[in-house]
Structures are given as C-alpha cells and as structure tokens.
C-alpha cells in the first residue's frame, strides 16, 4: 500500500483492526491479497472485501 508498487502491511493480531480499516479505504481500482495466520478457527475474523462487503 505504498506508492505505485504496492507494499506490505505486517502486524500481529493486535494490528488486525487497523489492517481491516486500511482495506475499507482501498480504492476500487486496487486489489489486496491478504494472508493471515491464526491459531485456530475460533480466532478467525471476517475482513472487508470490495465495496466493504464482508468475505
């Protein structure tokens, strides 16, 4: 999410709300590939996709 070449937005589980917020302001013309690792399925959280729809 940096300049023309894109970038990375790394973070631990406490950064997940900030990462999710950044996805909501991503322009419609851009794509994001998000890779998250959680301990188990109980830790999974929905993230916004295009146009803010949860995926």
N, CA, C and O atoms as a Maestro MAE file, in Angstrom:
{
 s_m_m2io_version
 :::
 2.0.0
}

f_m_ct {
 s_m_title
 :::
 protein
 m_atom[220] {
  # First column is atom index #
  i_m_mmod_type
  r_m_x_coord
  r_m_y_coord
  r_m_z_coord
  i_m_residue_number
  s_m_chain_name
  s_m_pdb_residue_name
  s_m_pdb_atom_name
  i_m_atomic_number
  :::
  1 25 0.825 -1.179 0.000 1 A "UNK " " N  " 7
  2 3 0.000 0.000 0.000 1 A "UNK " " CA " 6
  3 2 0.872 1.246 0.000 1 A "UNK " " C  " 6
  4 15 0.520 2.282 0.565 1 A "UNK " " O  " 8
  5 25 2.005 1.113 -0.643 2 A "UNK " " N  " 7
  6 3 2.927 2.228 -0.731 2 A "UNK " " CA " 6
  7 2 3.214 2.549 -2.184 2 A "UNK " " C  " 6
  8 15 3.776 1.718 -2.896 2 A "UNK " " O  " 8
  9 25 2.851 3.706 -2.628 3 A "UNK " " N  " 7
  10 3 3.178 4.140 -3.975 3 A "UNK " " CA " 6
  11 2 2.661 3.234 -5.075 3 A "UNK " " C  " 6
  12 15 1.688 2.503 -4.885 3 A "UNK " " O  " 8
  13 25 3.315 3.284 -6.223 4 A "UNK " " N  " 7
  14 3 2.865 2.538 -7.390 4 A "UNK " " CA " 6
  15 2 3.079 1.038 -7.264 4 A "UNK " " C  " 6
  16 15 2.299 0.259 -7.811 4 A "UNK " " O  " 8
  17 25 4.105 0.624 -6.564 5 A "UNK " " N  " 7
  18 3 4.436 -0.789 -6.493 5 A "UNK " " CA " 6
  19 2 3.712 -1.554 -5.406 5 A "UNK " " C  " 6
  20 15 3.914 -2.759 -5.262 5 A "UNK " " O  " 8
  21 25 2.883 -0.886 -4.649 6 A "UNK " " N  " 7
  22 3 2.205 -1.561 -3.548 6 A "UNK " " CA " 6
  23 2 3.111 -1.627 -2.342 6 A "UNK " " C  " 6
  24 15 4.050 -0.842 -2.215 6 A "UNK " " O  " 8
  25 25 2.835 -2.550 -1.470 7 A "UNK " " N  " 7
  26 3 3.640 -2.676 -0.274 7 A "UNK " " CA " 6
  27 2 3.054 -3.710 0.645 7 A "UNK " " C  " 6
  28 15 2.165 -4.476 0.272 7 A "UNK " " O  " 8
  29 25 3.554 -3.719 1.825 8 A "UNK " " N  " 7
  30 3 3.107 -4.676 2.818 8 A "UNK " " CA " 6
  31 2 2.593 -3.936 4.038 8 A "UNK " " C  " 6
  32 15 2.991 -2.804 4.316 8 A "UNK " " O  " 8
  33 25 1.717 -4.586 4.747 9 A "UNK " " N  " 7
  34 3 1.196 -4.032 5.990 9 A "UNK " " CA " 6
  35 2 1.224 -5.150 7.032 9 A "UNK " " C  " 6
  36 15 0.185 -5.718 7.368 9 A "UNK " " O  " 8
  37 25 2.423 -5.462 7.545 10 A "UNK " " N  " 7
  38 3 2.531 -6.560 8.504 10 A "UNK " " CA " 6
  39 2 2.008 -6.149 9.870 10 A "UNK " " C  " 6
  40 15 1.949 -4.963 10.194 10 A "UNK " " O  " 8
  41 25 1.635 -7.128 10.657 11 A "UNK " " N  " 7
  42 3 1.193 -6.843 12.012 11 A "UNK " " CA " 6
  43 2 0.802 -8.103 12.748 11 A "UNK " " C  " 6
  44 15 0.474 -9.118 12.135 11 A "UNK " " O  " 8
  45 25 0.837 -8.035 14.047 12 A "UNK " " N  " 7
  46 3 0.389 -9.136 14.898 12 A "UNK " " CA " 6
  47 2 -1.128 -9.049 15.041 12 A "UNK " " C  " 6
  48 15 -1.770 -8.185 14.444 12 A "UNK " " O  " 8
  49 25 -1.687 -9.949 15.833 13 A "UNK " " N  " 7
  50 3 -3.152 -9.988 15.957 13 A "UNK " " CA " 6
  51 2 -3.737 -8.676 16.470 13 A "UNK " " C  " 6
  52 15 -4.893 -8.371 16.178 13 A "UNK " " O  " 8
  53 25 -2.979 -7.903 17.218 14 A "UNK " " N  " 7
  54 3 -3.489 -6.621 17.700 14 A "UNK " " CA " 6
  55 2 -3.601 -5.595 16.573 14 A "UNK " " C  " 6
  56 15 -4.298 -4.591 16.724 14 A "UNK " " O  " 8
  57 25 -2.926 -5.831 15.445 15 A "UNK " " N  " 7
  58 3 -2.992 -4.918 14.302 15 A "UNK " " CA " 6
  59 2 -4.144 -5.238 13.365 15 A "UNK " " C  " 6
  60 15 -4.387 -4.496 12.413 15 A "UNK " " O  " 8
  61 25 -4.858 -6.328 13.617 16 A "UNK " " N  " 7
  62 3 -5.927 -6.737 12.703 16 A "UNK " " CA " 6
  63 2 -6.984 -5.656 12.484 16 A "UNK " " C  " 6
  64 15 -7.393 -5.462 11.340 16 A "UNK " " O  " 8
  65 25 -7.451 -4.939 13.512 17 A "UNK " " N  " 7
  66 3 -8.426 -3.866 13.248 17 A "UNK " " CA " 6
  67 2 -7.875 -2.776 12.323 17 A "UNK " " C  " 6
  68 15 -8.601 -2.266 11.469 17 A "UNK " " O  " 8
  69 25 -6.620 -2.423 12.484 18 A "UNK " " N  " 7
  70 3 -6.023 -1.394 11.621 18 A "UNK " " CA " 6
  71 2 -5.880 -1.897 10.190 18 A "UNK " " C  " 6
  72 15 -6.118 -1.148 9.242 18 A "UNK " " O  " 8
  73 25 -5.498 -3.148 10.030 19 A "UNK " " N  " 7
  74 3 -5.385 -3.724 8.689 19 A "UNK " " CA " 6
  75 2 -6.754 -3.767 8.022 19 A "UNK " " C  " 6
  76 15 -6.881 -3.425 6.846 19 A "UNK " " O  " 8
  77 25 -7.769 -4.180 8.758 20 A "UNK " " N  " 7
  78 3 -9.132 -4.220 8.217 20 A "UNK " " CA " 6
  79 2 -9.596 -2.827 7.805 20 A "UNK " " C  " 6
  80 15 -10.244 -2.670 6.770 20 A "UNK " " O  " 8
  81 25 -9.271 -1.823 8.600 21 A "UNK " " N  " 7
  82 3 -9.658 -0.446 8.278 21 A "UNK " " CA " 6
  83 2 -8.976 0.013 6.991 21 A "UNK " " C  " 6
  84 15 -9.596 0.689 6.169 21 A "UNK " " O  " 8
  85 25 -7.706 -0.350 6.810 22 A "UNK " " N  " 7
  86 3 -6.996 0.024 5.580 22 A "UNK " " CA " 6
  87 2 -7.640 -0.608 4.358 22 A "UNK " " C  " 6
  88 15 -7.675 -0.001 3.288 22 A "UNK " " O  " 8
  89 25 -8.150 -1.824 4.510 23 A "UNK " " N  " 7
  90 3 -8.822 -2.481 3.386 23 A "UNK " " CA " 6
  91 2 -10.089 -1.736 2.987 23 A "UNK " " C  " 6
  92 15 -10.442 -1.719 1.807 23 A "UNK " " O  " 8
  93 25 -10.777 -1.123 3.939 24 A "UNK " " N  " 7
  94 3 -12.020 -0.419 3.618 24 A "UNK " " CA " 6
  95 2 -11.766 0.867 2.838 24 A "UNK " " C  " 6
  96 15 -12.665 1.356 2.155 24 A "UNK " " O  " 8
  97 25 -10.557 1.424 2.928 25 A "UNK " " N  " 7
  98 3 -10.273 2.669 2.206 25 A "UNK " " CA " 6
  99 2 -9.484 2.422 0.921 25 A "UNK " " C  " 6
  100 15 -9.114 3.368 0.225 25 A "UNK " " O  " 8
  101 25 -9.228 1.158 0.609 26 A "UNK " " N  " 7
  102 3 -8.529 0.824 -0.625 26 A "UNK " " CA " 6
  103 2 -9.404 1.217 -1.817 26 A "UNK " " C  " 6
  104 15 -10.579 0.851 -1.852 26 A "UNK " " O  " 8
  105 25 -8.865 1.948 -2.788 27 A "UNK " " N  " 7
  106 3 -9.670 2.336 -3.950 27 A "UNK " " CA " 6
  107 2 -10.202 1.110 -4.694 27 A "UNK " " C  " 6
  108 15 -9.552 0.065 -4.719 27 A "UNK " " O  " 8
  109 25 -11.371 1.240 -5.291 28 A "UNK " " N  " 7
  110 3 -11.987 0.138 -6.032 28 A "UNK " " CA " 6
  111 2 -11.088 -0.377 -7.156 28 A "UNK " " C  " 6
  112 15 -11.202 -1.533 -7.563 28 A "UNK " " O  " 8
  113 25 -10.202 0.469 -7.652 29 A "UNK " " N  " 7
  114 3 -9.330 0.073 -8.755 29 A "UNK " " CA " 6
  115 2 -8.138 -0.772 -8.287 29 A "UNK " " C  " 6
  116 15 -7.368 -1.261 -9.113 29 A "UNK " " O  " 8
  117 25 -7.985 -0.945 -6.990 30 A "UNK " " N  " 7
  118 3 -6.851 -1.695 -6.440 30 A "UNK " " CA " 6
  119 2 -7.305 -3.029 -5.872 30 A "UNK " " C  " 6
  120 15 -8.459 -3.191 -5.473 30 A "UNK " " O  " 8
  121 25 -6.376 -3.986 -5.841 31 A "UNK " " N  " 7
  122 3 -6.647 -5.300 -5.261 31 A "UNK " " CA " 6
  123 2 -5.696 -5.524 -4.101 31 A "UNK " " C  " 6
  124 15 -4.567 -5.035 -4.098 31 A "UNK " " O  " 8
  125 25 -6.165 -6.262 -3.130 32 A "UNK " " N  " 7
  126 3 -5.316 -6.614 -1.988 32 A "UNK " " CA " 6
  127 2 -5.321 -8.123 -1.823 32 A "UNK " " C  " 6
  128 15 -6.361 -8.771 -1.937 32 A "UNK " " O  " 8
  129 25 -4.169 -8.661 -1.559 33 A "UNK " " N  " 7
  130 3 -4.046 -10.070 -1.219 33 A "UNK " " CA " 6
  131 2 -3.679 -10.116 0.255 33 A "UNK " " C  " 6
  132 15 -2.635 -9.604 0.659 33 A "UNK " " O  " 8
  133 25 -4.528 -10.723 1.044 34 A "UNK " " N  " 7
  134 3 -4.342 -10.732 2.492 34 A "UNK " " CA " 6
  135 2 -4.054 -12.158 2.941 34 A "UNK " " C  " 6
  136 15 -4.809 -13.083 2.640 34 A "UNK " " O  " 8
  137 25 -2.966 -12.319 3.655 35 A "UNK " " N  " 7
  138 3 -2.582 -13.622 4.196 35 A "UNK " " CA " 6
  139 2 -2.472 -13.478 5.710 35 A "UNK " " C  " 6
  140 15 -1.617 -12.749 6.214 35 A "UNK " " O  " 8
  141 25 -3.328 -14.165 6.412 36 A "UNK " " N  " 7
  142 3 -3.333 -14.095 7.873 36 A "UNK " " CA " 6
  143 2 -3.206 -15.494 8.448 36 A "UNK " " C  " 6
  144 15 -3.738 -16.457 7.896 36 A "UNK " " O  " 8
  145 25 -2.507 -15.594 9.543 37 A "UNK " " N  " 7
  146 3 -2.379 -16.873 10.225 37 A "UNK " " CA " 6
  147 2 -2.991 -16.728 11.612 37 A "UNK " " C  " 6
  148 15 -2.663 -15.801 12.353 37 A "UNK " " O  " 8
  149 25 -3.874 -17.644 11.951 38 A "UNK " " N  " 7
  150 3 -4.492 -17.645 13.276 38 A "UNK " " CA " 6
  151 2 -4.278 -19.010 13.918 38 A "UNK " " C  " 6
  152 15 -4.017 -20.001 13.235 38 A "UNK " " O  " 8
  153 25 -4.392 -19.043 15.232 39 A "UNK " " N  " 7
  154 3 -4.131 -20.281 15.974 39 A "UNK " " CA " 6
  155 2 -5.138 -21.372 15.638 39 A "UNK " " C  " 6
  156 15 -4.764 -22.533 15.467 39 A "UNK " " O  " 8
  157 25 -6.411 -21.007 15.541 40 A "UNK " " N  " 7
  158 3 -7.454 -21.975 15.196 40 A "UNK " " CA " 6
  159 2 -8.670 -21.228 14.672 40 A "UNK " " C  " 6
  160 15 -8.683 -19.997 14.648 40 A "UNK " " O  " 8
  161 25 -9.686 -21.962 14.254 41 A "UNK " " N  " 7
  162 3 -10.854 -21.338 13.620 41 A "UNK " " CA " 6
  163 2 -11.602 -20.394 14.558 41 A "UNK " " C  " 6
  164 15 -12.316 -19.509 14.087 41 A "UNK " " O  " 8
  165 25 -11.458 -20.558 15.852 42 A "UNK " " N  " 7
  166 3 -12.112 -19.651 16.801 42 A "UNK " " CA " 6
  167 2 -11.534 -18.241 16.727 42 A "UNK " " C  " 6
  168 15 -12.182 -17.281 17.143 42 A "UNK " " O  " 8
  169 25 -10.330 -18.114 16.205 43 A "UNK " " N  " 7
  170 3 -9.669 -16.813 16.090 43 A "UNK " " CA " 6
  171 2 -9.967 -16.107 14.767 43 A "UNK " " C  " 6
  172 15 -9.576 -14.952 14.595 43 A "UNK " " O  " 8
  173 25 -10.640 -16.761 13.842 44 A "UNK " " N  " 7
  174 3 -10.923 -16.164 12.538 44 A "UNK " " CA " 6
  175 2 -11.861 -14.973 12.678 44 A "UNK " " C  " 6
  176 15 -12.789 -14.990 13.486 44 A "UNK " " O  " 8
  177 25 -11.606 -13.935 11.879 45 A "UNK " " N  " 7
  178 3 -12.438 -12.738 11.858 45 A "UNK " " CA " 6
  179 2 -12.689 -12.356 10.405 45 A "UNK " " C  " 6
  180 15 -11.784 -12.445 9.576 45 A "UNK " " O  " 8
  181 25 -13.921 -11.929 10.087 46 A "UNK " " N  " 7
  182 3 -14.197 -11.510 8.711 46 A "UNK " " CA " 6
  183 2 -13.467 -10.207 8.389 46 A "UNK " " C  " 6
  184 15 -13.322 -9.332 9.243 46 A "UNK " " O  " 8
  185 25 -13.019 -10.098 7.161 47 A "UNK " " N  " 7
  186 3 -12.383 -8.874 6.686 47 A "UNK " " CA " 6
  187 2 -13.207 -8.310 5.544 47 A "UNK " " C  " 6
  188 15 -13.854 -9.058 4.812 47 A "UNK " " O  " 8
  189 25 -13.185 -6.983 5.386 48 A "UNK " " N  " 7
  190 3 -13.944 -6.389 4.286 48 A "UNK " " CA " 6
  191 2 -13.337 -6.768 2.944 48 A "UNK " " C  " 6
  192 15 -12.122 -6.913 2.811 48 A "UNK " " O  " 8
  193 25 -14.204 -6.925 1.957 49 A "UNK " " N  " 7
  194 3 -13.742 -7.151 0.594 49 A "UNK " " CA " 6
  195 2 -14.153 -5.938 -0.225 49 A "UNK " " C  " 6
  196 15 -14.477 -4.894 0.340 49 A "UNK " " O  " 8
  197 25 -14.144 -6.056 -1.534 50 A "UNK " " N  " 7
  198 3 -14.522 -4.916 -2.367 50 A "UNK " " CA " 6
  199 2 -15.830 -4.296 -1.919 50 A "UNK " " C  " 6
  200 15 -16.785 -5.001 -1.591 50 A "UNK " " O  " 8
  201 25 -15.866 -3.014 -1.909 51 A "UNK " " N  " 7
  202 3 -17.050 -2.237 -1.547 51 A "UNK " " CA " 6
  203 2 -17.480 -2.487 -0.107 51 A "UNK " " C  " 6
  204 15 -18.647 -2.284 0.225 51 A "UNK " " O  " 8
  205 25 -16.566 -2.922 0.751 52 A "UNK " " N  " 7
  206 3 -16.852 -3.076 2.163 52 A "UNK " " CA " 6
  207 2 -17.667 -4.293 2.535 52 A "UNK " " C  " 6
  208 15 -18.033 -4.444 3.701 52 A "UNK " " O  " 8
  209 25 -17.967 -5.174 1.582 53 A "UNK " " N  " 7
  210 3 -18.764 -6.363 1.899 53 A "UNK " " CA " 6
  211 2 -17.890 -7.394 2.592 53 A "UNK " " C  " 6
  212 15 -16.806 -7.702 2.096 53 A "UNK " " O  " 8
  213 25 -18.327 -7.938 3.725 54 A "UNK " " N  " 7
  214 3 -17.501 -8.936 4.403 54 A "UNK " " CA " 6
  215 2 -17.347 -10.194 3.565 54 A "UNK " " C  " 6
  216 15 -18.246 -10.571 2.814 54 A "UNK " " O  " 8
  217 25 -16.208 -10.830 3.702 55 A "UNK " " N  " 7
  218 3 -15.934 -12.048 2.950 55 A "UNK " " CA " 6
  219 2 -15.537 -13.148 3.888 55 A "UNK " " C  " 6
  220 15 -15.263 -14.265 3.449 55 A "UNK " " O  " 8
  :::
 }
 m_bond[219] {
  # First column is bond index #
  i_m_from
  i_m_to
  i_m_order
  :::
  1 1 2 1
  2 2 3 1
  3 3 4 2
  4 3 5 1
  5 5 6 1
  6 6 7 1
  7 7 8 2
  8 7 9 1
  9 9 10 1
  10 10 11 1
  11 11 12 2
  12 11 13 1
  13 13 14 1
  14 14 15 1
  15 15 16 2
  16 15 17 1
  17 17 18 1
  18 18 19 1
  19 19 20 2
  20 19 21 1
  21 21 22 1
  22 22 23 1
  23 23 24 2
  24 23 25 1
  25 25 26 1
  26 26 27 1
  27 27 28 2
  28 27 29 1
  29 29 30 1
  30 30 31 1
  31 31 32 2
  32 31 33 1
  33 33 34 1
  34 34 35 1
  35 35 36 2
  36 35 37 1
  37 37 38 1
  38 38 39 1
  39 39 40 2
  40 39 41 1
  41 41 42 1
  42 42 43 1
  43 43 44 2
  44 43 45 1
  45 45 46 1
  46 46 47 1
  47 47 48 2
  48 47 49 1
  49 49 50 1
  50 50 51 1
  51 51 52 2
  52 51 53 1
  53 53 54 1
  54 54 55 1
  55 55 56 2
  56 55 57 1
  57 57 58 1
  58 58 59 1
  59 59 60 2
  60 59 61 1
  61 61 62 1
  62 62 63 1
  63 63 64 2
  64 63 65 1
  65 65 66 1
  66 66 67 1
  67 67 68 2
  68 67 69 1
  69 69 70 1
  70 70 71 1
  71 71 72 2
  72 71 73 1
  73 73 74 1
  74 74 75 1
  75 75 76 2
  76 75 77 1
  77 77 78 1
  78 78 79 1
  79 79 80 2
  80 79 81 1
  81 81 82 1
  82 82 83 1
  83 83 84 2
  84 83 85 1
  85 85 86 1
  86 86 87 1
  87 87 88 2
  88 87 89 1
  89 89 90 1
  90 90 91 1
  91 91 92 2
  92 91 93 1
  93 93 94 1
  94 94 95 1
  95 95 96 2
  96 95 97 1
  97 97 98 1
  98 98 99 1
  99 99 100 2
  100 99 101 1
  101 101 102 1
  102 102 103 1
  103 103 104 2
  104 103 105 1
  105 105 106 1
  106 106 107 1
  107 107 108 2
  108 107 109 1
  109 109 110 1
  110 110 111 1
  111 111 112 2
  112 111 113 1
  113 113 114 1
  114 114 115 1
  115 115 116 2
  116 115 117 1
  117 117 118 1
  118 118 119 1
  119 119 120 2
  120 119 121 1
  121 121 122 1
  122 122 123 1
  123 123 124 2
  124 123 125 1
  125 125 126 1
  126 126 127 1
  127 127 128 2
  128 127 129 1
  129 129 130 1
  130 130 131 1
  131 131 132 2
  132 131 133 1
  133 133 134 1
  134 134 135 1
  135 135 136 2
  136 135 137 1
  137 137 138 1
  138 138 139 1
  139 139 140 2
  140 139 141 1
  141 141 142 1
  142 142 143 1
  143 143 144 2
  144 143 145 1
  145 145 146 1
  146 146 147 1
  147 147 148 2
  148 147 149 1
  149 149 150 1
  150 150 151 1
  151 151 152 2
  152 151 153 1
  153 153 154 1
  154 154 155 1
  155 155 156 2
  156 155 157 1
  157 157 158 1
  158 158 159 1
  159 159 160 2
  160 159 161 1
  161 161 162 1
  162 162 163 1
  163 163 164 2
  164 163 165 1
  165 165 166 1
  166 166 167 1
  167 167 168 2
  168 167 169 1
  169 169 170 1
  170 170 171 1
  171 171 172 2
  172 171 173 1
  173 173 174 1
  174 174 175 1
  175 175 176 2
  176 175 177 1
  177 177 178 1
  178 178 179 1
  179 179 180 2
  180 179 181 1
  181 181 182 1
  182 182 183 1
  183 183 184 2
  184 183 185 1
  185 185 186 1
  186 186 187 1
  187 187 188 2
  188 187 189 1
  189 189 190 1
  190 190 191 1
  191 191 192 2
  192 191 193 1
  193 193 194 1
  194 194 195 1
  195 195 196 2
  196 195 197 1
  197 197 198 1
  198 198 199 1
  199 199 200 2
  200 199 201 1
  201 201 202 1
  202 202 203 1
  203 203 204 2
  204 203 205 1
  205 205 206 1
  206 206 207 1
  207 207 208 2
  208 207 209 1
  209 209 210 1
  210 210 211 1
  211 211 212 2
  212 211 213 1
  213 213 214 1
  214 214 215 1
  215 215 216 2
  216 215 217 1
  217 217 218 1
  218 218 219 1
  219 219 220 2
  :::
 }
}
